[in-house]
Amino acid sequence: MTQWKRICTLDEIPRLGARVVERETSPNIALFRTAEDQVFALLDQCPHKQGPLSQGLVTNTHVTCPLHGWKIGLVDGQAQEPDVGCTATIPVHLEDGWISLESGPDSH
């Protein structure tokens, strides 16, 4: 059974913005909020040169890395062509305005 850990409320992430969830191990997790209030979670690390995706520009369901402009899909973590690479996605759950991340021994 999936266990969830409450992180924050939806209102704590600006629309078209991000919030960093710090972890004991690197990299941290970036929570993203779209204009339509969808929420996604990725490791806060671009697959190209490990730029902080949480500082990137969110458009539709992509984030643009602030270092070199790579567009990364929020749904699947894949770099948009012609770039190649992937960052890990983290299961996220939104219920009653609360955002939770999957937790457990094998998560993240």
ABEGO torsion letter per residue (X at the ends): XBBBBBABBAAABBBGBBBBBBBABOBBBBBBBBAAGBBBBBBBBBAAAGBBAAABBBBEABBBBAAAGBBBBAAAGBBBOABBEBBBBBBBBBBGGBBBBBBEAABX
